[in-house]
Amino acid sequence: MSKMGLTAALVTALTLTLSGCSMDTTAPGSARGEAASDAKGSFGPVDCRKAKCIALTFDAGPGKDTPKLLDILKEKKVHATFFLL
């Protein structure tokens, strides 16, 4: 492959990679404000050996699908705790 062909292939690969990435437009400050205004629930330790528990992690934080997730949790009466860093 020629140098020009290799360069074109690399530029194409980079363009396709970056176009597949999305950007989270929720500012951490606004996410914290929304979460604090809706804060309800009880506090205290939970023993997952006695209660039905599951732990999920989300690396990207609040996003466009967060309201749907919260609606499903509410519909199924699932208690959840969220930590914002």
C-alpha positions in Angstrom: 0.0 0.0 0.0 1.3 3.4 -0.9 2.0 6.1 1.7 -1.0 8.1 0.4 -3.3 5.0 0.5 -2.2 4.3 4.1 -2.8 7.9 5.1 -6.3 7.8 3.5 -7.1 4.6 5.3 -6.0 6.0 8.7 -8.0 9.2 8.2 -11.1 7.2 7.2 -10.7 4.9 10.2 -10.3 7.9 12.5 -13.3 9.7 11.0 -15.5 6.6 11.4 -14.4 6.0 14.9 -15.0 9.6 16.0 -18.4 9.8 14.2 -19.6 6.8 16.3 -18.9 8.6 19.6 -21.6 10.7 21.2 -21.1 13.5 23.6 -23.0 13.8 26.9 -24.5 17.3 27.1 -25.8 17.0 30.6 -23.6 19.3 32.8 -22.7 17.7 36.2 -24.0 20.8 38.0 -27.4 20.5 36.5 -27.6 16.8 37.0 -26.8 17.2 40.7 -29.5 19.9 41.1 -32.1 17.7 39.5 -31.2 14.8 41.6 -31.2 16.8 44.8 -34.7 18.2 44.1 -36.1 14.7 43.7 -34.2 13.1 46.7 -36.5 10.8 48.6 -36.1 7.5 50.4 -34.8 6.0 53.5 -31.2 5.8 54.5 -29.2 3.1 56.2 -27.2 -0.1 55.4 -28.7 -2.9 53.4 -27.6 -6.5 53.8 -27.7 -8.0 50.3 -27.3 -11.5 51.9 -30.8 -11.0 53.3 -32.5 -8.7 50.8 -32.8 -9.0 47.0 -30.0 -6.7 45.7 -28.3 -6.0 42.5 -25.5 -3.5 41.8 -25.3 -1.7 38.4 -22.6 0.8 37.3 -23.0 3.5 34.7 -19.8 5.0 33.4 -21.3 7.9 31.5 -23.6 9.4 34.1 -27.0 10.9 33.3 -28.0 10.9 29.7 -30.9 10.9 27.3 -32.0 7.4 28.4 -32.0 8.2 32.2 -35.6 9.3 32.4 -36.8 6.1 30.8 -34.6 4.1 33.2 -36.1 6.0 36.2 -39.7 5.4 34.9 -39.0 1.6 34.6 -37.6 1.6 38.2 -40.6 3.5 39.5 -43.1 1.2 37.5 -41.5 -1.9 38.9 -41.2 -0.4 42.4 -37.5 -0.9 42.5 -35.6 1.1 45.1 -32.3 2.6 43.8 -29.5 4.7 45.0 -27.4 6.9 42.7 -24.1 8.5 43.4 -22.9 11.5 41.4 -19.2 12.4 41.4 
